[in-house]
């Protein structure tokens, strides 16, 4: 097995995954696959996930969070909230560290809450820093990077100062010939360019390359940014394994730079222009990912997970809104692993990391291929559960196939849901039948597999009655599903929707202005062109529809947009509660900060939820105990218990014995 470099070792390549993104559940795969390939070619590689490293630094020194909260002077609701969040993290820091860093028992807080509180702590730490800035267009982003690079790092926020220290330490511990920055999400682009500027100043002779999904989508536009051109040597617009391997060969002098495929060379490289040589390496030529050097046990998850992929691209590839899948349409672009290759990858990551769960994170997994591969894994004596991402496709309408998936170890399927209007599904070329959806939900959940939805809004010219029908489907199935995301459709560069908007009844603003999902997705999520639908809902109307989904649907399974609730899983309802005590992570908002009189407002800091309790129905005692004054108050306290914001109090205080008013 290739040796992992230790401190002081020079390396051929230092691979970095920059902040800021929510991809902290397990190591993002761009680095482990690049590392595995280059190490098997005899290259010295160190990989570092700076996105998770920022969280680890904060957990080691939570005082930084309290300092950041105190630094924002104010006495409003948001100021109170940040200070209470910092106090909650400080109170529970030992439990949070145990869960995130070591995956050991987190005590009273529990695994799920520990993970969420760690996430909230990090978001508070990076709030209002360069790492979470929004940009109107790429020119504004480039200008801001240049300004930030000229300032002391602390001037851009405490989190930026920590990030600079981490980069400086990595360059000292692993002096590189080449630094590769993997930019998978748009929110990483500004931080990646800032890191590149630091590296250029700290190690002027080091070569710097940017790659990843965002470079594949935007390499032409990025190549024209003045700041980037002065800092970066190359942009990799394809899978990076062969370009990086061959670039190192060129730096060794064994091949000419013209033989390096998949690169756009910038003026600093001395060979400006786009490489004319296409990559020859195929996905089937690659081995398994190599996680050596990454803190695989210390990601932001309840249990340890690692990931693999089974393909490059999407075997369907025709969904009009999917830039990633649409790149697979030209002949030869879609590349799928063999059954043995998938089985080898699973066996390798289980052996190397000890994980008992593998996420197969293709944009759209070939379920029959993975089913065969995971059965082969079991035949090798490896027992591991796995999750996949898929469309609601016809194979899942077969109950026997769903049972086969479950028997092979499938524990979770994540799916996209754009409603159940066949008219719209056909217009978007989704290749699925809405008439199969109920059967699929029944089959998948009946086999014991968790089904998690990502719900899309602003689905072209969706009519009010079509939205209502789609909402009814979610409500009817809420006991059986989780919801991972709510997001509005965003046309990304390279998608069929962006290339031929008139075909889909929309108009796009291609002037350079950026549009995303700032109200719904982390740091705006997918970023593309502003959209107007001919004869359809406005963006405001589409957003209001998704807000209704959030308000009405109460998922009964694991969900990232709602606190766990027993109410949706048991429509019989909970027993009324005479008294309830809020958990330590639930705080009462001072009355002076609440604009609405005659109510008690409590905030669940873990789930970022506020609950309003009318004083005519609820009394709060000096020790924080809540007691019901009325029958309605009993029901409200029961709901707090349902969403895990409070626990029922076993003894009814005398104050609660009064005759309750009917409501």
N, C-alpha and C positions, 0 to 999 in steps of 0.2 A: 504494500500500500504506500502511495507517495507520502513523503514526510511533510508534516505541517510545519511551516517556518516558525522559529521561536524568536523572542526579542533579540534585536541586533542583526538578524539575518537580512541581507539584501534580497530583494525578490524581483522577479521579472515583471510581475503584475500585482498591483494592489487594487482589488476590486471593492468598490464602495456602493452601498445602497443608502441614499441620502434620506433625511427627513424631508417633508412631513407628510405622513400618510397613515391611515388606519391599518395598513397591512402589517400587523404585529401579532397575528395569531400563530404564525410559524415562519421560518425563514422564507422570504420571497425567493422563488426558484431561479431567477436569472443568475444570481451569484453561484449557488451550488452546481448548476449545470456547467457554467463557464469554468469554474474551478476544477470540477471533475475532468473535463476534457483537457484542459491545459496541463494539469498534473499528470495525466496519463501520457501526455506528450513530453514529459520530462521537465516541464517548466515549474519554477518556484512561484507559488501564488499564495497571497494572504487575502482573505475576504473578511469584510467588516460591515455589519449592519448598523449604521449610525442611527437609523430610525428607532431601533429598540435600545440602542446604547444610551440615548438621551433619557429614556425612562429609567434605565438601571442607575444612571448617575443620580437622578432625582430620588430614587428609593434609598440609595446609600446616604444621601444627605437631604432629608426632607426639610431641613431648615431653609433651603433655597426657595421652597414653595412659600413658606411663611414670609420670607423676605420679599418675594415678588408680590404677594397679596398686600403687604403693608406699604409697598412702594406706590401703589395706586391709591392715592389719598382721596377719600370721599366718604360720604355717609348715606348713600342711597341704597336701594334694594340690592343692586348688583354688587356693591362694595361689601355689604353685609354677607351676601352669599359667598363671595370669594374667601372672605375671612373664615366663615364657618366651614367651608370646604377644606381649607388648609388645616383647621383645627381637627376636623374629622380624620384627615389623612394622618396627622401626627398621633392622634389617639390610637389608630388602628395600624400603625406602620409595621409593627412586628408581624401581624397577621397577613398584611399585604405582601411583605417581603417573603414570608414563608410560602405563600401560594405562587407568586410570580417567579421568584428566583429559584425556589427549590422544589416546588410542587409538593409541599408537605402540608399537614393539617393547618388550616387557617383559623381554627377556633370559632368564636362566636360569630364573626362576620360571614364565614362560609366562603366557598370557592368562587361562586358567581359574583357575589358582592365585592369580594377582594379584587377580582379582575376589573370590575366596573369602577371601583374607587381608584384603582391605579390609573385607569384611563382618564378619569376626571382630573386626577392630580396632574397628569402630564398636560392635558388641555389647558388647565389653569396656568401652568408654568410657561407654556409657549404662547399664551394669549397676548395679543397686541405686540408681538415681535415680528421681525422680518419673516420668520418661518411660517407665519400664518397670514401673510399679506395677500390681498387680492389685486388683480391687475386687469385693467381695461383692455389691454392689447399687449403683444409681445414687445413692442418698442418701449412701452412704459416699464415692463418687467426688466428689460435689459438695462435701461437707465438706472432703475432702482438698485440693481445688482452692482453697477459701477460705483454708485454713491456709497452703498454699504461696504464695499470692498476697500474704500478709501478711509473709512472710519475705524476707530478701535472697535473690536467685536462687541464689547460691553455696551457700546452706544446703540446697538440694534436689539438689545434685550439680554437678560441673564442667560436664557437658553442658547442664544447665539454665541455668547462667550464660552459656555460649556462645549458647544459644538466645535468651536475653533480649537479649544484645548485638546479635544479628542482627535481632530485631524492632525494637529501638530505632533501629538504623541505617536500616532500611527506612522507618520512619515519618519520619525526618529527610530522607531522600533523595527520598521520594515522598509528601509530605503528602496523605493521602486524605480525601475526604468520607465514603466508605463502605469498610469492610474486610469482605471476604467470606472465611470460612474453610470450606474444603471438607473434610468429615469422611466419608471413604469407608469407613474401617475402625474397628471399635470401639476398637482400641488407640490411635487418634488422639484420642478424645473427651476424655480428661483433659488432655492437652497443649493441645488446641484451646481448652478453657475457661480454662486458665491463660494462654494467649496473649491471649485476649479480656480477661481481668482486667488484664493488663499494659497493653494498649492503652487500656482505660478510664481507667487511672491516668495514662498518658503523654499521651493525647490525649482529654480528657474529652468534647469536642464531636463526636468521630468516631462515626458510626453503625456498628454491628457486626451482621453477619448470619451465622448458621451454616446450611450446607446440606450436601448430599451424601447418600449412601446411609443413613448412620446416622440422620440427621435424618428421612429419609423413613420409616424403620422405627419411630422412637421419638419423634416430635415431641410427642405428647401427654404422655408421661412427662417428657421434657426440659423442657417448658414449665412444669412444676410444681416444678422445682428452685430453691430460694431463691437460691443464689449465681448461677445462670445468669440468673434474672429481674432481678437487680440489675446485671448486666453487659451482657447481649445485648439488642439492640433487636428482632430478628426471627429466626424460624426458617423456612427455605424448605423446604416439604415436597413440592416437585415439581422438575422440571428448572428450573435457575436463570436461563436466558437472559432470558425475558420478565419474571419478577419483578424482577430487578435493573435491567433496562432501564426498566421502568415506575416503579420506586421512585425512580430518579434523576429521572425526569420529575416525580414528585410533589414531590421535594425542590426542583426548579426552580420549582414552583408552577404547572406547566402542566396538571396533572390532580389530582384529589383522591386522597388516600391510599386511599380505598375502591375506586378503580379499579385498584389494584395486585393482581394475582392471586397465588395460590400461597404466601401468607405467613401465618404465625401471629405476630401482633403481641404483644409483651410490654409490660409497664407502662412501661418506659423510653421506648417509641416514642410514647406519648401516644394510641395507638389500639389498646388491648388487644383481643384476640379473633382468631379465624380468618377469613381472607379468604373471602368468599362467591363471589368471581369466579374461575372456573376459567381456567387458561391457554388462550389461543387459538392460540399459536404451535405449529406442528407441526415434527417433525424434518426434514421435506422442505423447510421454509422456511429451514433453517440452512445456512450455508456451511461450508467446511473449518476445521479447527482452526488456530490461530495460535500458533506456538511462540516468537514473538519475545520475547526477554528471558530465556528459559530456557536453561540450559547443556546443550543437547541432545547434545553430543559427550561429556559428562562424567558419564554415568550408569553404574550398576554392571553393566556387561555386557561380554562379550568383544568384541562388535562394536557399532557404532552402530545403534540401533533407534529408530523412532518408531512411534506407534500411531494408529489411527483406529477409529471404530465404524461399523457399517452399519445400525444399528437402535437403537431405544429399547425395552427390554423383550425378550421372547423370543417368537418366533412359535409355539413349542409351548406353553410357559407352564404346563403341567399337572403337572410333577414335584412331588410332594407336599411335598418338603423345601425347595423353592427360593422364598424370599420374593420375590426379585427377579423371577423369572419369573411367579409367581402374580399379581403386580400387573398383568400384561398380559392377564389373562383377561376383564375387563369389555370390552364392545365399544368399539373406538376407542382403547384404551390402547396396544396394540402399534403402533409406528410404524416403518416400514421405508423406507430410502433407495431412490432409484431407481438403476438401473445407472449412469446418467451422474453422479449425485451421488457415488457411491462412487469412480468413476473420477476425478472432479475432485478429490476429497479426496486420493487417492493421488498424483496428479500434483502437487498443490500441496505436499504435505509432502516429496516427493522433491526438487522444485525448491528449496524454501526451506531444507531442512536438508542435502541431499546424501546422505541415507540410502540404503542399498541393500537394506534389509529393513524391511518394514512389518508390524506386528502388528495384526491385526483382532481387537479384544478384546471383542467381544460375549459375553454370557453363553452364547449359542448362535447361531452364525452360520448364516444361510441359505446353504448351500454353493453352490447353483445360481446364486443372485444374484451372489455374490462371484466365481464362476467367469466369468460373463459380464462383470462389471465389470473383472476383471483382464485378460481378453482384450482389452477395449476399451483398457485402459491400454497394452498392448503394441502395439496398432494405432496409438497416438499416438507410438510410438517410445520409450516409457519402459520400461526393463528393471529390474524390481525383484522380489525374492523376498518371500514373505509367509507368515505363519502365521495359523491360525484356531483357534477353540474350537468344539467340536461334540459332539453325542451320537454314540454308535456307531449311527448311523441307517442305514436301508435304502439310501439313495443310494450309500453307500460299499461296498455289496455288489456294485456294478456295476464291474468292472475297467476298463471303458472310461471311466467317469466319473472314476475315480481317476487314470487317465492324463491325462485332460483337465485336471484340477486341477494336476497336476505340470507339464504343458506351459504352463499359465498362470503358473507361478512358485511354486506352493505347495510350501513346504519343510517345514512342520511342522503337525500337527494335534494339539491337546490335547483329551483326552476324559476324561469322568468314568466310573469303573468301580465299580459297586455290586454286583459279583458277576455270575454268569451263571445265577442262579435265575430262571426265567421267572415263577414264582409271586410272587416279591418285586418283580420289575420291573413286573409288572402291578399289584400292590398300590400301588406308588408312582406308577403312571401314567406311566412313563418313555417309553412309546411306541416301544420298540425290541424286537428279537427276539434273544435269546441265541443262537439257532441261526445267526444271521448273523455272530457275533463272529469266528470263526476266518477266515471268508472275508474279512471286513473287514480284519483284521490282515494277511492275505496280500496283499490288493489294495493297501492303502495303502503298506505297506513295499515291495512289489514294484514300485510306481511310483516308488520313491526318496524317499518322503515320510516324515519322522521322525514316529513315533507316540508320544505321551507321555501316560501315565495319571496321573490323580489317583484314588487308591483310597479308597473310603469303607468304614468299619466301623460296627458297631452298626446294621446295616440291618434295623430292625424285629425280627421274631422269627426271624431267620436260624437255621436248624438246623445242627448240627455237620456233617452230611453236605453241606449246601449250601455252607458255608464251604470245606470240603475240596475240593469240585469247583471252586470259584472260584479257590482257591489253585493247584490243578493247572493251570488255564488260564494263570495268570500264569507259572508255572515253565516250562510248555511253550513259551511265547512270549518268554521273557526275553531271548533274543538280539536280538529285533527291536524291543523297546520301551524307553522310558525311564519313570521314575516321578518325578513332580514333587512329590507330596504323599501322605501317609497321614493320614486324619482320620476321627474319629467323627462320625456324624450329629448335628447340633445343630438343634433346632426353633427357627427365628428368628421373632420377631413378624411377623405378616402372612402367614406361609406357610399352606398348606392343612393341613399337619400340626399347626400351632399352633391353628388355628381349629376343627378337628374331630379332636382326638387319638383319641377313642374309635373313630372309623372305621378307624383304622390300628392299633388294638390297643395303644395306649400311654396313659400318664398323664403329665401335665406338672405341675410345680410352678410356679404362676404368682404366687407370693407376692412376687416381686421379686428373688429370689435369681438370680444370673447363673451360667451354665454355658457352658463352651467346651471347647477342646482344648489345655490348657496343656502336656500331655505331648508333643504331636505338632506343633502349629502355632505359628507365630510369635506371641508374646504372646496365646496362647489362640485365635487365629484367629477364626472366626465365634463370636459370643456370643448365646445365646438362653436357653431354659428348660431346667432339669434334667429328664431323661427317664427313665421306667421303662417297660420293655416287658413286657406281660402274656405270661407263658409263654415269654419269650425270654431271651437272655443278659443278665447284669448288665453294667454299664459296665466293671467290672474284667475280666470274661470277654471282652467285646468288644475291650478294649484289648490283652489278651493275644493275641487272634487277629491284630490288626494288627502286633504285635511279631513274630509268626511270619512275616508277609509280609516284614517288614524283614530278618529273619534268613535266610530261605530264598531269596527272589527276588533274583537278581543281574542287574540290567538291563544289557543290552549296548549300549544307546544312551544319549544324553545324559540325565543324571539329576541331581536335586538332593538325593537322600537317600542316595546311595552314591558313593564315589570311583570313578572310571573303572576298569574291570577288563577285561582281555583274556580272563580265564578264562571269563566267560559268553559272550563272542563266539566263543570257540574251545574247545569242550568237550574237545578233544583234550588240553588241559592244557599248561602251560608246562614247559620243560626244568628239571630240578632245578638249583638254584644252589649252588655250593660256597661262594661268598662274595658278600656284598652290602654296599654302603655306603649308610646312610640319607641321604636328602636333607637339606640344611641346615634345612629346616622340620620335620624329624622329630627329636624330642628324646627322650633316654633318661630315664625317671623315676628319681630317686634311690632306691636300695634302701630307705633309711630310711622312705620314704613309701609303699612298697608292702607291703600287709598279707600278701601271699602270698610266702613264701620261695622260693628256688631258681628264680627266673625273671627274665628281662629284660623290662621293660615299656617299650615305646616309644610315643610319642604323635605322631600326625600333626596338627600344629596347623592346617593348612589345612582338612583334612576332619573335624577333631574326632573322630578315631578312635584308639582304643588297641589295640595288638597285644601279646599275651603270648607270649613265646618261652622255653620251658623251657631251663634251663641245661644239662640233660643232653643236649640236642640242639643248642644254639647256644652259641657262645663269643663274647664281645664283647671286642675288643682296646682298649688305651688310646686309640688314635686314633679309636675309634668303629666300626671295621670289624667286621662280623658274619661269622662263619665257621661252617659246619655241622660238627657232631661226628658226626651220624648221618644215615642216609638220610631219616629224618623231618625232621631239621633242614634238609636240602636242599629238601624240599618246602615247609617253612615259609618259607624265604628266597625261594623262587620265588613264593609268594603275596604277600610284601611287594613284590616287583618287579611282580607283576600289578596291584596296587592303587596303583602309583606312589608307594609310600612309600620305596622304595630303588631303587638301580640295581645291576645285576650287576657284580661286581668281576672284571676280566678275568684276573688272575693268581691262582692258587690258592696261598695262603700255606702254609708248611711245616706249620703247625699243622693244616691241613685235609687233609694227606696221610695222616694216621693211618688205620689200618683202621677203618672205621665199623661201629659195632654195628648189627645188624639190628634193625628195630623192627616 
